[in-house]
Amino acid sequence: MSLLSQYREKKRAAQELQDALRALENDSQLKKEIEFEEKLRGLMGEYNKSLGDVLEILDPKGSASGSRAKASGSKRSRKSKQYKNPHTGEVIETKGGNHKVLKAWKAQYGGDVVESWSTVLG
């Protein structure tokens, strides 16, 4: 693509963006939202409150911010698994892979084989 055609393409794209921006600026719903935001920020400044303070006032349980924190900050609990060694008949139950006997079995028989011996308990 030549430099001139790139220029024309960018100019056309810029014109389309300007047209879309003008359409948005004339949208009454956008004007109402801008007015609301300005009034809200004015009140926040008047009462020396941050956005976090306002959210806490409106939702004291913190369901909006709490769910985000739970989703990113906490781990889900692991399900228990029961492994039965068909060679020895020995049964172990664990929630993770850091079990001494389970590690020994995986070293001896291989991880895929040992995982085939498992059943999820819940």
Distance bins in CASP14 RR format, pairs under 12 A and 6 or more apart:
PFRMAT RR
TARGET T0000
AUTHOR 0000-0000-0000
RMODE 2
METHOD distances of the structure
MODEL  1
1 7 0 0 0 0 0 1 0 0 0 0 0
1 8 0 0 0 0 0 1 0 0 0 0 0
1 9 1 0 0 1 0 0 0 0 0 0 0
1 10 0 0 0 0 0 1 0 0 0 0 0
2 8 0 0 0 0 1 0 0 0 0 0 0
2 9 0 0 0 0 0 1 0 0 0 0 0
3 9 0 0 0 0 0 1 0 0 0 0 0
3 10 0 0 0 0 0 1 0 0 0 0 0
4 10 0 0 0 0 0 1 0 0 0 0 0
4 11 0 0 0 0 0 1 0 0 0 0 0
5 11 0 0 0 0 0 1 0 0 0 0 0
5 12 0 0 0 0 0 1 0 0 0 0 0
6 12 0 0 0 0 0 1 0 0 0 0 0
6 13 0 0 0 0 0 1 0 0 0 0 0
7 13 0 0 0 0 0 1 0 0 0 0 0
7 14 0 0 0 0 0 1 0 0 0 0 0
8 14 0 0 0 0 0 1 0 0 0 0 0
8 15 0 0 0 0 0 1 0 0 0 0 0
9 15 0 0 0 0 0 1 0 0 0 0 0
9 16 0 0 0 0 0 1 0 0 0 0 0
10 16 0 0 0 0 0 1 0 0 0 0 0
10 17 0 0 0 0 0 1 0 0 0 0 0
11 17 0 0 0 0 0 1 0 0 0 0 0
11 18 0 0 0 0 0 1 0 0 0 0 0
12 18 0 0 0 0 0 1 0 0 0 0 0
12 19 0 0 0 0 0 1 0 0 0 0 0
13 19 0 0 0 0 0 1 0 0 0 0 0
13 20 0 0 0 0 0 1 0 0 0 0 0
14 20 0 0 0 0 0 1 0 0 0 0 0
14 21 0 0 0 0 0 1 0 0 0 0 0
15 21 0 0 0 0 0 1 0 0 0 0 0
15 22 0 0 0 0 0 1 0 0 0 0 0
16 22 0 0 0 0 0 1 0 0 0 0 0
16 23 0 0 0 0 0 1 0 0 0 0 0
17 23 0 0 0 0 0 1 0 0 0 0 0
17 24 0 0 0 0 0 1 0 0 0 0 0
18 24 0 0 0 0 0 1 0 0 0 0 0
18 25 0 0 0 0 0 1 0 0 0 0 0
19 25 0 0 0 0 0 1 0 0 0 0 0
19 26 0 0 0 0 0 1 0 0 0 0 0
20 26 0 0 0 0 0 1 0 0 0 0 0
20 27 0 0 0 0 0 1 0 0 0 0 0
21 27 0 0 0 0 0 1 0 0 0 0 0
21 30 0 0 0 0 0 1 0 0 0 0 0
22 30 0 0 0 0 0 1 0 0 0 0 0
23 29 0 0 0 0 0 1 0 0 0 0 0
23 30 0 0 0 0 1 0 0 0 0 0 0
24 30 1 0 1 0 0 0 0 0 0 0 0
24 31 0 0 0 0 1 0 0 0 0 0 0
24 33 0 0 0 0 0 1 0 0 0 0 0
24 34 0 0 0 0 0 1 0 0 0 0 0
25 31 0 0 0 0 1 0 0 0 0 0 0
25 34 0 0 0 0 1 0 0 0 0 0 0
27 33 0 0 0 0 1 0 0 0 0 0 0
27 34 0 0 0 0 0 1 0 0 0 0 0
28 34 0 0 0 0 0 1 0 0 0 0 0
28 35 0 0 0 0 0 1 0 0 0 0 0
29 35 0 0 0 0 0 1 0 0 0 0 0
29 36 0 0 0 0 0 1 0 0 0 0 0
30 36 0 0 0 0 0 1 0 0 0 0 0
30 37 0 0 0 0 0 1 0 0 0 0 0
31 37 0 0 0 0 0 1 0 0 0 0 0
31 38 0 0 0 0 0 1 0 0 0 0 0
32 38 0 0 0 0 0 1 0 0 0 0 0
32 39 0 0 0 0 0 1 0 0 0 0 0
33 39 0 0 0 0 0 1 0 0 0 0 0
33 40 0 0 0 0 0 1 0 0 0 0 0
34 40 0 0 0 0 0 1 0 0 0 0 0
34 41 0 0 0 0 0 1 0 0 0 0 0
35 41 0 0 0 0 0 1 0 0 0 0 0
35 42 0 0 0 0 0 1 0 0 0 0 0
36 42 0 0 0 0 0 1 0 0 0 0 0
36 43 0 0 0 0 0 1 0 0 0 0 0
37 43 0 0 0 0 0 1 0 0 0 0 0
37 44 0 0 0 0 0 1 0 0 0 0 0
37 51 0 0 0 0 0 1 0 0 0 0 0
38 44 0 0 0 0 0 1 0 0 0 0 0
38 45 0 0 0 0 0 1 0 0 0 0 0
39 45 0 0 0 0 0 1 0 0 0 0 0
39 46 0 0 0 0 0 1 0 0 0 0 0
40 46 0 0 0 0 0 1 0 0 0 0 0
40 47 0 0 0 0 0 1 0 0 0 0 0
40 49 0 0 0 0 0 1 0 0 0 0 0
40 50 0 0 0 0 0 1 0 0 0 0 0
40 51 0 0 0 0 1 0 0 0 0 0 0
40 54 1 0 0 1 0 0 0 0 0 0 0
40 55 0 0 0 0 0 1 0 0 0 0 0
40 58 0 0 0 0 0 1 0 0 0 0 0
41 47 0 0 0 0 0 1 0 0 0 0 0
41 49 0 0 0 0 0 1 0 0 0 0 0
41 50 0 0 0 0 0 1 0 0 0 0 0
41 51 0 0 0 0 1 0 0 0 0 0 0
41 54 0 0 0 0 0 1 0 0 0 0 0
42 48 0 0 0 0 0 1 0 0 0 0 0
42 49 0 0 0 0 1 0 0 0 0 0 0
42 54 0 0 0 0 0 1 0 0 0 0 0
43 49 1 0 0 1 0 0 0 0 0 0 0
43 51 0 0 0 0 0 1 0 0 0 0 0
43 53 0 0 0 0 0 1 0 0 0 0 0
43 54 0 0 0 0 1 0 0 0 0 0 0
43 57 0 0 0 0 0 1 0 0 0 0 0
44 50 1 0 0 1 0 0 0 0 0 0 0
44 51 1 0 0 1 0 0 0 0 0 0 0
44 52 0 0 0 0 1 0 0 0 0 0 0
44 53 1 0 0 1 0 0 0 0 0 0 0
44 54 1 0 0 1 0 0 0 0 0 0 0
44 55 0 0 0 0 0 1 0 0 0 0 0
44 57 0 0 0 0 0 1 0 0 0 0 0
45 51 0 0 0 0 0 1 0 0 0 0 0
45 53 0 0 0 0 0 1 0 0 0 0 0
45 54 0 0 0 0 0 1 0 0 0 0 0
47 53 0 0 0 0 1 0 0 0 0 0 0
47 54 0 0 0 0 1 0 0 0 0 0 0
47 57 0 0 0 0 0 1 0 0 0 0 0
48 54 0 0 0 0 0 1 0 0 0 0 0
49 55 0 0 0 0 0 1 0 0 0 0 0
49 56 0 0 0 0 1 0 0 0 0 0 0
49 57 1 0 0 1 0 0 0 0 0 0 0
49 58 0 0 0 0 0 1 0 0 0 0 0
50 56 0 0 0 0 1 0 0 0 0 0 0
50 57 0 0 0 0 0 1 0 0 0 0 0
51 57 0 0 0 0 0 1 0 0 0 0 0
51 58 0 0 0 0 0 1 0 0 0 0 0
51 64 0 0 0 0 0 1 0 0 0 0 0
51 65 0 0 0 0 0 1 0 0 0 0 0
52 58 0 0 0 0 1 0 0 0 0 0 0
52 59 0 0 0 0 0 1 0 0 0 0 0
52 60 0 0 0 0 0 1 0 0 0 0 0
52 62 0 0 0 0 0 1 0 0 0 0 0
52 64 0 0 0 0 0 1 0 0 0 0 0
52 65 1 0 0 1 0 0 0 0 0 0 0
53 59 0 0 0 0 0 1 0 0 0 0 0
53 60 0 0 0 0 0 1 0 0 0 0 0
54 60 0 0 0 0 0 1 0 0 0 0 0
54 64 0 0 0 0 0 1 0 0 0 0 0
54 65 0 0 0 0 0 1 0 0 0 0 0
55 61 0 0 0 0 0 1 0 0 0 0 0
55 62 1 0 0 1 0 0 0 0 0 0 0
55 63 0 0 0 0 0 1 0 0 0 0 0
55 64 1 0 0 1 0 0 0 0 0 0 0
55 65 1 0 0 1 0 0 0 0 0 0 0
55 66 0 0 0 0 0 1 0 0 0 0 0
55 68 0 0 0 0 0 1 0 0 0 0 0
56 62 1 0 0 1 0 0 0 0 0 0 0
56 63 0 0 0 0 0 1 0 0 0 0 0
56 64 0 0 0 0 0 1 0 0 0 0 0
56 65 0 0 0 0 1 0 0 0 0 0 0
56 66 0 0 0 0 0 1 0 0 0 0 0
58 64 0 0 0 0 1 0 0 0 0 0 0
58 65 0 0 0 0 0 1 0 0 0 0 0
59 65 1 0 0 1 0 0 0 0 0 0 0
59 66 0 0 0 0 1 0 0 0 0 0 0
59 67 0 0 0 0 0 1 0 0 0 0 0
60 66 0 0 0 0 0 1 0 0 0 0 0
61 67 0 0 0 0 0 1 0 0 0 0 0
62 68 0 0 0 0 1 0 0 0 0 0 0
62 69 0 0 0 0 1 0 0 0 0 0 0
62 70 0 0 0 0 0 1 0 0 0 0 0
63 69 0 0 0 0 0 1 0 0 0 0 0
63 70 0 0 0 0 0 1 0 0 0 0 0
64 70 0 0 0 0 0 1 0 0 0 0 0
64 71 0 0 0 0 0 1 0 0 0 0 0
65 71 0 0 0 0 0 1 0 0 0 0 0
65 72 0 0 0 0 0 1 0 0 0 0 0
66 72 0 0 0 0 1 0 0 0 0 0 0
66 73 0 0 0 0 1 0 0 0 0 0 0
66 74 0 0 0 0 0 1 0 0 0 0 0
67 73 0 0 0 0 0 1 0 0 0 0 0
67 74 0 0 0 0 0 1 0 0 0 0 0
68 74 0 0 0 0 0 1 0 0 0 0 0
70 76 0 0 0 0 1 0 0 0 0 0 0
75 95 0 0 0 0 0 1 0 0 0 0 0
76 95 0 0 0 0 0 1 0 0 0 0 0
77 95 1 0 0 1 0 0 0 0 0 0 0
77 96 0 0 0 0 0 1 0 0 0 0 0
77 122 0 0 0 0 1 0 0 0 0 0 0
78 94 0 0 0 0 1 0 0 0 0 0 0
78 95 1 0 1 0 0 0 0 0 0 0 0
78 96 1 0 1 0 0 0 0 0 0 0 0
78 97 0 0 0 0 1 0 0 0 0 0 0
78 98 0 0 0 0 0 1 0 0 0 0 0
78 120 0 0 0 0 0 1 0 0 0 0 0
78 121 0 0 0 0 0 1 0 0 0 0 0
78 122 0 0 0 0 1 0 0 0 0 0 0
79 93 0 0 0 0 0 1 0 0 0 0 0
79 94 0 0 0 0 0 1 0 0 0 0 0
79 95 1 0 0 1 0 0 0 0 0 0 0
79 96 0 0 0 0 1 0 0 0 0 0 0
79 118 0 0 0 0 0 1 0 0 0 0 0
79 119 0 0 0 0 0 1 0 0 0 0 0
79 120 1 0 1 0 0 0 0 0 0 0 0
79 121 1 0 0 1 0 0 0 0 0 0 0
79 122 1 0 1 0 0 0 0 0 0 0 0
80 92 0 0 0 0 0 1 0 0 0 0 0
80 93 1 0 1 0 0 0 0 0 0 0 0
80 94 1 0 0 1 0 0 0 0 0 0 0
80 95 1 0 1 0 0 0 0 0 0 0 0
80 96 0 0 0 0 1 0 0 0 0 0 0
80 97 0 0 0 0 0 1 0 0 0 0 0
80 99 0 0 0 0 0 1 0 0 0 0 0
80 118 0 0 0 0 0 1 0 0 0 0 0
80 119 0 0 0 0 1 0 0 0 0 0 0
80 120 1 0 0 1 0 0 0 0 0 0 0
80 121 1 0 1 0 0 0 0 0 0 0 0
80 122 1 0 1 0 0 0 0 0 0 0 0
81 91 0 0 0 0 0 1 0 0 0 0 0
81 92 0 0 0 0 1 0 0 0 0 0 0
81 93 1 0 0 1 0 0 0 0 0 0 0
81 94 1 0 0 1 0 0 0 0 0 0 0
81 95 1 0 0 1 0 0 0 0 0 0 0
81 96 1 0 0 1 0 0 0 0 0 0 0
81 97 0 0 0 0 1 0 0 0 0 0 0
81 99 0 0 0 0 1 0 0 0 0 0 0
81 102 0 0 0 0 1 0 0 0 0 0 0
81 114 0 0 0 0 0 1 0 0 0 0 0
81 115 0 0 0 0 1 0 0 0 0 0 0
81 116 0 0 0 0 0 1 0 0 0 0 0
81 117 0 0 0 0 1 0 0 0 0 0 0
81 118 1 0 1 0 0 0 0 0 0 0 0
81 119 1 0 0 1 0 0 0 0 0 0 0
81 120 1 0 1 0 0 0 0 0 0 0 0
81 121 1 0 0 1 0 0 0 0 0 0 0
81 122 0 0 0 0 1 0 0 0 0 0 0
82 90 0 0 0 0 0 1 0 0 0 0 0
82 91 1 0 0 1 0 0 0 0 0 0 0
82 92 1 0 0 1 0 0 0 0 0 0 0
82 93 1 0 1 0 0 0 0 0 0 0 0
82 94 0 0 0 0 1 0 0 0 0 0 0
82 95 0 0 0 0 0 1 0 0 0 0 0
82 99 0 0 0 0 0 1 0 0 0 0 0
82 102 0 0 0 0 0 1 0 0 0 0 0
82 117 0 0 0 0 1 0 0 0 0 0 0
82 118 1 0 0 1 0 0 0 0 0 0 0
82 119 1 0 1 0 0 0 0 0 0 0 0
82 120 0 0 0 0 1 0 0 0 0 0 0
82 121 1 0 1 0 0 0 0 0 0 0 0
82 122 0 0 0 0 1 0 0 0 0 0 0
83 89 0 0 0 0 0 1 0 0 0 0 0
83 90 0 0 0 0 1 0 0 0 0 0 0
83 91 1 0 0 1 0 0 0 0 0 0 0
83 92 1 0 1 0 0 0 0 0 0 0 0
83 93 1 0 0 1 0 0 0 0 0 0 0
83 94 1 0 0 1 0 0 0 0 0 0 0
83 95 0 0 0 0 0 1 0 0 0 0 0
83 96 0 0 0 0 0 1 0 0 0 0 0
83 97 0 0 0 0 1 0 0 0 0 0 0
83 99 0 0 0 0 1 0 0 0 0 0 0
83 101 0 0 0 0 1 0 0 0 0 0 0
83 102 1 0 0 1 0 0 0 0 0 0 0
83 103 0 0 0 0 0 1 0 0 0 0 0
83 104 0 0 0 0 0 1 0 0 0 0 0
83 105 1 0 0 1 0 0 0 0 0 0 0
83 106 0 0 0 0 1 0 0 0 0 0 0
83 109 0 0 0 0 0 1 0 0 0 0 0
83 111 0 0 0 0 0 1 0 0 0 0 0
83 113 0 0 0 0 0 1 0 0 0 0 0
83 114 1 0 0 1 0 0 0 0 0 0 0
83 115 0 0 0 0 1 0 0 0 0 0 0
83 116 0 0 0 0 1 0 0 0 0 0 0
83 117 1 0 1 0 0 0 0 0 0 0 0
83 118 1 0 1 0 0 0 0 0 0 0 0
83 119 0 0 0 0 1 0 0 0 0 0 0
83 120 0 0 0 0 0 1 0 0 0 0 0
83 121 0 0 0 0 0 1 0 0 0 0 0
84 90 1 0 0 1 0 0 0 0 0 0 0
84 91 1 0 1 0 0 0 0 0 0 0 0
84 92 0 0 0 0 1 0 0 0 0 0 0
84 93 0 0 0 0 1 0 0 0 0 0 0
84 101 0 0 0 0 0 1 0 0 0 0 0
84 102 0 0 0 0 0 1 0 0 0 0 0
84 105 0 0 0 0 0 1 0 0 0 0 0
84 114 0 0 0 0 0 1 0 0 0 0 0
84 116 0 0 0 0 0 1 0 0 0 0 0
84 117 1 0 1 0 0 0 0 0 0 0 0
84 118 0 0 0 0 1 0 0 0 0 0 0
84 119 1 0 0 1 0 0 0 0 0 0 0
85 91 1 0 0 1 0 0 0 0 0 0 0
85 92 0 0 0 0 1 0 0 0 0 0 0
85 101 0 0 0 0 1 0 0 0 0 0 0
85 102 0 0 0 0 1 0 0 0 0 0 0
85 104 0 0 0 0 0 1 0 0 0 0 0
85 105 1 0 0 1 0 0 0 0 0 0 0
85 106 0 0 0 0 0 1 0 0 0 0 0
85 108 0 0 0 0 1 0 0 0 0 0 0
85 109 0 0 0 0 1 0 0 0 0 0 0
85 113 0 0 0 0 0 1 0 0 0 0 0
85 114 0 0 0 0 1 0 0 0 0 0 0
85 116 0 0 0 0 0 1 0 0 0 0 0
85 117 1 0 0 1 0 0 0 0 0 0 0
85 118 0 0 0 0 0 1 0 0 0 0 0
86 105 0 0 0 0 0 1 0 0 0 0 0
86 109 0 0 0 0 1 0 0 0 0 0 0
86 113 0 0 0 0 1 0 0 0 0 0 0
86 114 0 0 0 0 0 1 0 0 0 0 0
86 116 0 0 0 0 1 0 0 0 0 0 0
86 117 1 0 0 1 0 0 0 0 0 0 0
86 118 0 0 0 0 0 1 0 0 0 0 0
87 105 0 0 0 0 1 0 0 0 0 0 0
87 108 0 0 0 0 1 0 0 0 0 0 0
87 109 0 0 0 0 1 0 0 0 0 0 0
87 113 0 0 0 0 0 1 0 0 0 0 0
87 114 0 0 0 0 0 1 0 0 0 0 0
87 117 0 0 0 0 1 0 0 0 0 0 0
88 101 0 0 0 0 0 1 0 0 0 0 0
88 104 0 0 0 0 0 1 0 0 0 0 0
88 105 0 0 0 0 1 0 0 0 0 0 0
88 108 0 0 0 0 0 1 0 0 0 0 0
88 109 0 0 0 0 0 1 0 0 0 0 0
88 117 0 0 0 0 0 1 0 0 0 0 0
89 101 0 0 0 0 0 1 0 0 0 0 0
89 105 0 0 0 0 0 1 0 0 0 0 0
89 117 0 0 0 0 1 0 0 0 0 0 0
90 101 1 0 0 1 0 0 0 0 0 0 0
90 102 0 0 0 0 0 1 0 0 0 0 0
90 104 0 0 0 0 0 1 0 0 0 0 0
90 105 0 0 0 0 1 0 0 0 0 0 0
90 114 0 0 0 0 0 1 0 0 0 0 0
90 117 0 0 0 0 0 1 0 0 0 0 0
91 101 0 0 0 0 0 1 0 0 0 0 0
91 102 0 0 0 0 0 1 0 0 0 0 0
91 105 0 0 0 0 0 1 0 0 0 0 0
91 117 0 0 0 0 1 0 0 0 0 0 0
91 118 0 0 0 0 0 1 0 0 0 0 0
91 119 0 0 0 0 0 1 0 0 0 0 0
91 121 0 0 0 0 0 1 0 0 0 0 0
92 99 1 0 0 1 0 0 0 0 0 0 0
92 100 0 0 0 0 1 0 0 0 0 0 0
92 101 1 0 1 0 0 0 0 0 0 0 0
92 102 1 0 0 1 0 0 0 0 0 0 0
92 103 0 0 0 0 0 1 0 0 0 0 0
92 104 0 0 0 0 0 1 0 0 0 0 0
92 105 0 0 0 0 1 0 0 0 0 0 0
92 106 0 0 0 0 0 1 0 0 0 0 0
92 114 0 0 0 0 0 1 0 0 0 0 0
92 117 0 0 0 0 1 0 0 0 0 0 0
92 118 0 0 0 0 1 0 0 0 0 0 0
92 119 0 0 0 0 0 1 0 0 0 0 0
92 121 0 0 0 0 0 1 0 0 0 0 0
93 99 0 0 0 0 1 0 0 0 0 0 0
93 101 0 0 0 0 0 1 0 0 0 0 0
93 102 0 0 0 0 1 0 0 0 0 0 0
93 118 0 0 0 0 0 1 0 0 0 0 0
93 119 0 0 0 0 1 0 0 0 0 0 0
93 120 0 0 0 0 0 1 0 0 0 0 0
93 121 1 0 0 1 0 0 0 0 0 0 0
93 122 0 0 0 0 0 1 0 0 0 0 0
94 100 0 0 0 0 1 0 0 0 0 0 0
94 101 0 0 0 0 1 0 0 0 0 0 0
94 102 1 0 1 0 0 0 0 0 0 0 0
94 103 0 0 0 0 0 1 0 0 0 0 0
94 105 0 0 0 0 0 1 0 0 0 0 0
94 106 0 0 0 0 0 1 0 0 0 0 0
94 114 0 0 0 0 0 1 0 0 0 0 0
94 118 0 0 0 0 1 0 0 0 0 0 0
94 120 0 0 0 0 0 1 0 0 0 0 0
94 121 0 0 0 0 1 0 0 0 0 0 0
95 102 0 0 0 0 0 1 0 0 0 0 0
95 118 0 0 0 0 0 1 0 0 0 0 0
95 120 0 0 0 0 0 1 0 0 0 0 0
95 121 0 0 0 0 1 0 0 0 0 0 0
95 122 0 0 0 0 1 0 0 0 0 0 0
96 102 0 0 0 0 1 0 0 0 0 0 0
96 103 0 0 0 0 0 1 0 0 0 0 0
96 106 0 0 0 0 0 1 0 0 0 0 0
96 115 0 0 0 0 0 1 0 0 0 0 0
96 118 0 0 0 0 0 1 0 0 0 0 0
96 120 0 0 0 0 0 1 0 0 0 0 0
97 103 1 0 0 1 0 0 0 0 0 0 0
97 104 0 0 0 0 0 1 0 0 0 0 0
97 105 0 0 0 0 0 1 0 0 0 0 0
97 106 0 0 0 0 1 0 0 0 0 0 0
97 111 0 0 0 0 0 1 0 0 0 0 0
97 114 0 0 0 0 0 1 0 0 0 0 0
97 115 0 0 0 0 0 1 0 0 0 0 0
97 118 0 0 0 0 0 1 0 0 0 0 0
98 106 0 0 0 0 0 1 0 0 0 0 0
99 105 0 0 0 0 1 0 0 0 0 0 0
99 106 0 0 0 0 1 0 0 0 0 0 0
99 114 0 0 0 0 0 1 0 0 0 0 0
99 118 0 0 0 0 0 1 0 0 0 0 0
100 106 0 0 0 0 0 1 0 0 0 0 0
100 107 0 0 0 0 0 1 0 0 0 0 0
101 107 0 0 0 0 0 1 0 0 0 0 0
101 108 0 0 0 0 0 1 0 0 0 0 0
101 109 0 0 0 0 0 1 0 0 0 0 0
101 114 0 0 0 0 0 1 0 0 0 0 0
101 117 0 0 0 0 0 1 0 0 0 0 0
102 108 0 0 0 0 0 1 0 0 0 0 0
102 109 0 0 0 0 0 1 0 0 0 0 0
102 110 0 0 0 0 0 1 0 0 0 0 0
102 111 0 0 0 0 1 0 0 0 0 0 0
102 114 1 0 0 1 0 0 0 0 0 0 0
102 115 0 0 0 0 1 0 0 0 0 0 0
102 117 0 0 0 0 1 0 0 0 0 0 0
102 118 0 0 0 0 1 0 0 0 0 0 0
103 109 0 0 0 0 0 1 0 0 0 0 0
103 110 0 0 0 0 0 1 0 0 0 0 0
103 111 0 0 0 0 1 0 0 0 0 0 0
103 114 0 0 0 0 1 0 0 0 0 0 0
104 110 0 0 0 0 0 1 0 0 0 0 0
104 111 0 0 0 0 0 1 0 0 0 0 0
104 114 0 0 0 0 1 0 0 0 0 0 0
105 111 0 0 0 0 1 0 0 0 0 0 0
105 112 0 0 0 0 0 1 0 0 0 0 0
105 113 0 0 0 0 1 0 0 0 0 0 0
105 114 1 0 1 0 0 0 0 0 0 0 0
105 115 0 0 0 0 0 1 0 0 0 0 0
105 116 0 0 0 0 0 1 0 0 0 0 0
105 117 0 0 0 0 1 0 0 0 0 0 0
105 118 0 0 0 0 0 1 0 0 0 0 0
106 112 0 0 0 0 1 0 0 0 0 0 0
106 113 0 0 0 0 1 0 0 0 0 0 0
106 114 1 0 1 0 0 0 0 0 0 0 0
106 115 0 0 0 0 1 0 0 0 0 0 0
106 116 0 0 0 0 0 1 0 0 0 0 0
106 117 0 0 0 0 0 1 0 0 0 0 0
106 118 0 0 0 0 0 1 0 0 0 0 0
107 113 0 0 0 0 0 1 0 0 0 0 0
107 114 0 0 0 0 1 0 0 0 0 0 0
108 114 0 0 0 0 1 0 0 0 0 0 0
109 115 0 0 0 0 0 1 0 0 0 0 0
109 116 0 0 0 0 1 0 0 0 0 0 0
109 117 0 0 0 0 1 0 0 0 0 0 0
110 116 0 0 0 0 1 0 0 0 0 0 0
110 117 0 0 0 0 0 1 0 0 0 0 0
111 117 0 0 0 0 1 0 0 0 0 0 0
111 118 0 0 0 0 0 1 0 0 0 0 0
112 118 0 0 0 0 0 1 0 0 0 0 0
END
